[in-house]
Amino acid sequence: MSKDVDWPHEAFSAYLNDLMLAAGIPTTRHGTPNTVVLQDLTGIDPTQVSRWRKGRSQPTRKSLRQLADGLSDLVDEDPVALAVTLEVHAGLTGEDEARHRGVPEPITVEPKPVVELRRKLREASDDAETQWILHKVTDLNEQIDLRRAALGRG
């Protein structure tokens, strides 16, 4: 099947993969996030996700809202802001329009352990606990940088 749609599918695919990993979705033996698990969380058919990743079709705003609704709690983000960010990455919404809709900057996806540690940091009761959490976040960020470098996305 030839590519019929001209849109930033490679950037969208990379962002979607990062989002799925941040949500804690396990990877397949090929190293990509499992779209069957994504379907369980969002109702979006894995075949459709494959078409998006290959650039054969562009996601609709409705399907991006489904993604955001299903994943926002798992990545500790507002579902509306996440949906708008997905629209930006899919080429459906410009950054100026996103700002006009109340999303000043696209959401940067952080891995699930970092999200969980940030939650703990907000709830930390003393300085020792805060320092421990900050140390863990630093370690995780170093691991993430190494993984991204290994994947050529550093």
C-alpha positions as CSV (number, residue, x, y, z in Angstrom):
1,M,0.0,0.0,0.0
2,S,1.4,3.4,-0.9
3,K,1.5,6.4,1.4
4,D,-1.5,8.5,0.6
5,V,-1.2,11.1,3.3
6,D,1.5,13.7,3.8
7,W,1.8,14.4,7.5
8,P,4.6,14.1,10.2
9,H,4.0,10.4,10.9
10,E,7.6,9.6,11.9
11,A,7.6,12.4,14.6
12,F,4.1,11.4,15.7
13,S,5.1,7.7,15.9
14,A,8.1,8.5,18.0
15,Y,6.0,10.7,20.4
16,L,3.3,8.0,20.6
17,N,5.9,5.3,21.4
18,D,7.4,7.5,24.1
19,L,3.8,8.2,25.5
20,M,3.0,4.5,25.5
21,L,6.2,3.7,27.3
22,A,5.6,6.5,29.8
23,A,2.2,5.0,30.5
24,G,3.8,1.7,31.4
25,I,2.8,-0.2,28.3
26,P,5.1,-3.2,27.9
27,T,7.1,-3.7,24.7
28,T,6.8,-6.5,22.3
29,R,9.7,-8.7,21.4
30,H,10.5,-6.2,18.6
31,G,11.0,-3.5,21.2
32,T,7.9,-1.4,20.3
33,P,5.1,-0.7,22.8
34,N,2.4,-3.3,22.7
35,T,-0.6,-1.9,20.7
36,V,-2.9,-4.7,22.1
37,V,-2.4,-3.3,25.6
38,L,-3.0,0.2,24.1
39,Q,-6.3,-1.1,22.7
40,D,-7.3,-2.3,26.1
41,L,-6.7,1.1,27.6
42,T,-8.1,3.3,24.7
43,G,-10.3,1.1,22.5
44,I,-8.1,2.0,19.4
45,D,-7.5,-1.0,17.1
46,P,-3.8,-2.0,16.8
47,T,-4.2,-2.1,13.0
48,Q,-5.1,1.6,13.0
49,V,-2.0,2.4,15.1
50,S,0.1,0.5,12.6
51,R,-1.3,2.6,9.8
52,W,-0.5,5.8,11.7
53,R,3.1,4.6,12.4
54,K,3.6,3.8,8.7
55,G,2.1,7.1,7.5
56,R,-0.7,5.4,5.7
57,S,-3.4,7.3,7.5
58,Q,-3.5,10.3,9.8
59,P,-5.2,10.1,13.2
60,T,-8.4,12.0,13.7
61,R,-9.0,14.5,16.5
62,K,-11.5,12.0,17.9
63,S,-9.0,9.1,18.0
64,L,-6.4,11.4,19.6
65,R,-8.9,12.3,22.3
66,Q,-9.5,8.6,22.9
67,L,-5.7,8.2,23.3
68,A,-5.5,11.1,25.7
69,D,-8.5,9.9,27.7
70,G,-7.1,6.4,28.0
71,L,-3.5,7.4,28.9
72,S,-3.6,10.8,30.7
73,D,-4.0,9.4,34.2
74,L,-1.1,7.0,33.6
75,V,1.2,9.8,32.6
76,D,-0.2,12.3,35.1
77,E,-1.3,14.8,32.5
78,D,-4.5,16.7,31.8
79,P,-6.4,14.8,29.1
80,V,-7.4,18.0,27.1
81,A,-3.8,19.2,27.1
82,L,-2.5,15.8,26.1
83,A,-5.1,15.6,23.2
84,V,-4.0,19.0,21.9
85,T,-0.3,17.9,22.2
86,L,-1.1,14.8,20.2
87,E,-2.8,17.0,17.6
88,V,0.3,19.1,17.3
89,H,2.5,16.0,16.8
90,A,0.1,14.6,14.2
91,G,0.1,17.9,12.3
92,L,-3.6,18.6,12.9
93,T,-3.0,21.6,15.1
94,G,-0.3,24.3,14.9
95,E,1.5,25.5,18.0
96,D,-0.2,28.9,17.8
97,E,-3.6,27.3,17.9
98,A,-2.5,25.0,20.8
99,R,-1.5,28.1,22.8
100,H,-4.8,29.7,21.9
101,R,-6.5,26.6,23.3
102,G,-4.7,26.9,26.6
103,V,-1.7,24.6,26.0
104,P,1.3,26.9,26.1
105,E,3.9,24.2,25.1
106,P,3.5,20.6,24.0
107,I,3.7,18.1,26.8
108,T,7.0,16.4,27.2
109,V,6.5,12.7,28.0
110,E,8.4,11.3,31.0
111,P,8.8,7.6,31.8
112,K,6.3,6.2,34.3
113,P,8.9,5.8,37.1
114,V,9.8,9.5,36.8
115,V,6.1,10.4,36.9
116,E,5.6,8.3,40.0
117,L,8.6,9.8,41.7
118,R,7.4,13.3,40.9
119,R,4.0,12.4,42.6
120,K,5.9,11.2,45.6
121,L,8.0,14.4,45.7
122,R,4.8,16.5,45.8
123,E,3.6,14.4,48.8
124,A,7.0,14.2,50.5
125,S,6.8,14.9,54.3
126,D,10.4,15.8,55.1
127,D,13.8,16.8,53.7
128,A,15.3,13.3,53.8
129,E,12.5,11.8,51.8
130,T,12.7,14.7,49.3
131,Q,16.4,14.2,48.9
132,W,16.0,10.5,48.3
133,I,13.3,11.1,45.7
134,L,15.5,13.7,43.9
135,H,18.4,11.3,43.8
136,K,16.1,8.6,42.3
137,V,14.9,11.0,39.6
138,T,18.5,12.0,38.7
139,D,19.4,8.3,38.4
140,L,16.4,7.6,36.2
141,N,17.1,10.6,34.0
142,E,20.7,9.3,33.4
143,Q,19.3,5.8,32.5
144,I,16.8,7.5,30.1
145,D,19.6,9.5,28.4
146,L,21.7,6.3,28.0
147,R,18.7,4.4,26.5
148,R,17.8,7.3,24.1
149,A,21.4,7.5,23.0
150,A,21.5,3.8,22.4
151,L,18.3,4.2,20.3
152,G,19.8,7.1,18.4
153,R,17.4,9.6,19.7
154,G,19.7,11.3,22.1
